[in-house]
Amino acid sequence: MIEESLSPAQLLELLKAALPFSASVNKHALMAQSSSENRVIRNKQKLRIESLLDSGDFGGIVCTANLGGDKGVVAISLTHLRFEPSHPLYKQIRAYQIQRAKDLAAGRLTRDSRR
């Protein structure tokens, strides 16, 4: 469970109220891109998160950011974003990310799982 008794749904609502906000991707998200020449997101690039959605236990909280120009929009899991400690929801986001990573590693999240 998320620190301070927040459920993923509660965190999602708080994050929606804080939109837009900035974040950058973590190293795992950078490595998941196909090749360095085709990367849409660069290391330490700040993304302006403009919308959020709940993709359920299987996908978690998903954030979208407009990359500008003809680069389009990227959708990325909250789990793969980095936030500045000064973000008002930093502790809650980190607690969510840590718990989600543990659940994923343990194989506890599937399409049919319920929290």
TAURUR-V574244 format. One record per residue. PHI is phi in whole degrees, 0 to 359 (NA if undefined). PSI is psi in whole degrees, 0 to 359 (NA if undefined). OMEGA is omega in radians with two decimals (NA if undefined). Layout:
BEGIN
phi->PHI psi->PSI omega->OMEGA
phi->PHI psi->PSI omega->OMEGA
END
This chain:
BEGIN
phi->NA psi->151 omega->-3.09
phi->285 psi->140 omega->3.10
phi->311 psi->148 omega->-3.12
phi->64 psi->25 omega->3.04
phi->60 psi->31 omega->3.07
phi->269 psi->131 omega->3.01
phi->276 psi->164 omega->3.06
phi->304 psi->323 omega->3.13
phi->295 psi->320 omega->3.11
phi->293 psi->317 omega->3.10
phi->299 psi->317 omega->3.13
phi->303 psi->315 omega->3.14
phi->296 psi->320 omega->3.10
phi->294 psi->320 omega->3.12
phi->294 psi->319 omega->3.11
phi->300 psi->321 omega->3.13
phi->292 psi->338 omega->-3.11
phi->267 psi->358 omega->-3.11
phi->295 psi->151 omega->-0.22
phi->280 psi->158 omega->3.05
phi->214 psi->167 omega->-3.09
phi->251 psi->154 omega->3.11
phi->202 psi->167 omega->3.02
phi->232 psi->164 omega->-3.10
phi->275 psi->153 omega->3.09
phi->275 psi->175 omega->-3.06
phi->297 psi->328 omega->-3.14
phi->294 psi->320 omega->3.12
phi->291 psi->323 omega->3.10
phi->296 psi->317 omega->-3.12
phi->291 psi->335 omega->-3.10
phi->285 psi->344 omega->3.11
phi->290 psi->148 omega->-2.96
phi->303 psi->309 omega->3.12
phi->205 psi->161 omega->-3.08
phi->296 psi->330 omega->3.13
phi->287 psi->331 omega->-3.08
phi->259 psi->10 omega->-3.11
phi->296 psi->133 omega->3.09
phi->272 psi->330 omega->-3.12
phi->244 psi->132 omega->-3.13
phi->260 psi->159 omega->3.09
phi->302 psi->134 omega->3.12
phi->66 psi->8 omega->3.08
phi->291 psi->132 omega->3.09
phi->276 psi->129 omega->3.07
phi->255 psi->140 omega->3.05
phi->264 psi->105 omega->-3.14
phi->285 psi->121 omega->-3.04
phi->249 psi->338 omega->3.10
phi->207 psi->162 omega->-3.09
phi->221 psi->152 omega->3.02
phi->212 psi->157 omega->3.11
phi->262 psi->115 omega->3.12
phi->261 psi->22 omega->3.07
phi->80 psi->183 omega->-3.12
phi->300 psi->325 omega->-3.07
phi->292 psi->319 omega->-3.08
phi->252 psi->342 omega->3.13
phi->73 psi->201 omega->3.13
phi->277 psi->128 omega->-3.12
phi->246 psi->135 omega->3.14
phi->249 psi->146 omega->3.05
phi->239 psi->145 omega->3.12
phi->220 psi->136 omega->3.07
phi->277 psi->124 omega->-3.10
phi->275 psi->354 omega->3.09
phi->88 psi->155 omega->3.12
phi->56 psi->223 omega->-3.13
phi->266 psi->12 omega->-3.12
phi->283 psi->342 omega->3.06
phi->84 psi->202 omega->-3.08
phi->243 psi->143 omega->3.09
phi->243 psi->140 omega->3.04
phi->249 psi->130 omega->-3.08
phi->215 psi->143 omega->-3.14
phi->294 psi->141 omega->3.05
phi->303 psi->331 omega->3.14
phi->297 psi->334 omega->-3.07
phi->258 psi->19 omega->3.11
phi->248 psi->152 omega->3.06
phi->247 psi->139 omega->-3.13
phi->237 psi->151 omega->3.05
phi->289 psi->141 omega->3.10
phi->302 psi->341 omega->3.13
phi->281 psi->351 omega->3.10
phi->299 psi->134 omega->-3.08
phi->300 psi->337 omega->-3.13
phi->250 psi->19 omega->-3.07
phi->307 psi->310 omega->-3.09
phi->297 psi->319 omega->3.13
phi->291 psi->320 omega->3.10
phi->296 psi->313 omega->-3.14
phi->298 psi->319 omega->3.12
phi->298 psi->317 omega->3.09
phi->299 psi->312 omega->-3.10
phi->299 psi->316 omega->-3.13
phi->295 psi->314 omega->3.14
phi->295 psi->318 omega->-3.14
phi->295 psi->318 omega->3.11
phi->298 psi->319 omega->3.09
phi->297 psi->315 omega->3.14
phi->297 psi->318 omega->3.12
phi->296 psi->316 omega->-3.13
phi->297 psi->326 omega->-3.12
phi->275 psi->357 omega->-3.14
phi->71 psi->25 omega->-3.09
phi->275 psi->349 omega->-3.10
phi->252 psi->119 omega->3.09
phi->226 psi->177 omega->3.12
phi->300 psi->331 omega->-3.06
phi->258 psi->2 omega->-3.06
phi->286 psi->153 omega->3.10
phi->229 psi->143 omega->3.11
phi->270 psi->NA omega->NA
END
